[in-house]
């Protein structure tokens, strides 16, 4: 019998406007529990996440030990251990499927007062 790993999930919405600008909601992403899976869902037709590096945390840290995973063309996730209070810059990248152009934005993940174990 296999066990399923249950992690807290933080949902994040990603959209791209008519000018090709990425929008993230919420921004900043606030994580208050340890070992949270942050799931990014892209809602704009004509855009997908790249197969790798859709979400890259650029602030040096130990709370994001693994690279993000592109789960589906419009869904990516990354594990946040949230052991340290602080703000972490990250880059979210999407692909315009019509042109192949990569579009990026650099928002914030805020780990604050983590609770639980």
C-alpha positions in Angstrom: 0.0 0.0 0.0 1.5 3.3 -1.0 1.3 6.5 1.0 0.6 9.9 -0.6 2.7 12.8 0.5 0.4 15.7 1.5 2.0 19.1 1.5 0.4 22.4 2.0 -0.3 24.0 -1.4 -0.1 27.7 -2.2 -2.0 28.6 -5.4 -0.6 31.4 -7.6 -2.3 32.7 -10.7 -0.2 33.9 -13.7 -1.7 35.8 -16.6 -0.3 37.7 -19.6 -2.0 40.9 -20.7 -2.4 42.2 -24.3 0.9 44.0 -24.1 2.8 40.8 -23.3 3.3 41.7 -19.6 3.2 39.0 -17.0 1.0 39.5 -13.9 1.2 37.4 -10.7 -1.5 37.1 -8.1 -0.8 37.2 -5.2 2.3 39.4 -5.4 4.2 38.9 -3.1 3.4 35.3 -2.5 3.3 34.8 1.3 4.1 31.4 2.7 3.6 30.8 6.4 3.8 27.0 6.6 6.8 24.7 6.3 7.2 22.5 3.2 4.7 24.3 1.0 4.3 23.4 -2.6 3.8 26.6 -4.6 1.7 25.9 -7.7 1.7 28.4 -10.5 -1.3 28.2 -12.9 -1.1 30.1 -16.2 -4.5 31.2 -17.4 -3.8 33.0 -20.6 -4.3 31.1 -23.9 -1.4 31.2 -26.3 1.2 31.0 -23.5 2.9 28.1 -21.7 5.6 27.5 -19.2 9.0 26.3 -20.6 9.8 22.7 -19.9 12.5 23.7 -17.4 13.2 26.8 -15.3 9.7 28.2 -15.4 10.3 29.4 -11.8 13.8 30.2 -10.7 14.5 31.6 -7.2 17.3 34.1 -7.7 18.0 35.1 -4.1 20.6 32.8 -2.6 18.9 30.6 0.0 18.4 27.1 1.4 14.6 27.2 1.4 14.2 26.2 -2.3 16.4 23.1 -2.6 15.0 21.8 -5.9 14.4 23.3 -9.3 10.8 24.0 -10.3 8.9 21.4 -12.3 6.7 22.1 -15.3 3.8 19.8 -14.5 1.7 20.6 -17.5 2.1 23.3 -20.2 0.2 25.8 -18.0 1.2 24.6 -14.6 4.5 24.7 -12.7 5.5 24.1 -9.1 8.3 24.6 -6.7 8.9 23.4 -3.1 9.4 26.0 -0.4 10.8 24.6 2.8 10.0 28.0 4.5 12.5 27.4 7.3 13.8 31.0 7.2 11.8 34.2 7.4 12.7 36.5 4.5 12.0 37.7 1.0 13.1 35.8 -2.0 13.2 37.2 -5.5 12.3 34.8 -8.3 11.9 34.8 -12.0 8.7 33.5 -13.7 9.1 32.7 -17.4 6.5 31.9 -20.0 6.6 31.2 -23.7 4.5 32.9 -26.3 3.5 29.8 -28.3 2.9 31.9 -31.5 6.4 33.3 -31.6 8.5 31.2 -29.2 9.5 34.4 -27.4 10.3 34.0 -23.7 8.8 36.6 -21.4 9.9 37.0 -17.8 9.0 38.8 -14.6 10.8 39.1 -11.2 8.3 39.1 -8.3 8.8 38.1 -4.6 8.1 35.1 -2.4 7.9 36.2 1.3 8.4 33.5 3.9 7.0 34.9 7.1 6.5 33.3 10.5 6.4 29.7 9.4 4.3 27.5 11.6 3.9 23.7 11.8 6.6 21.1 11.4 
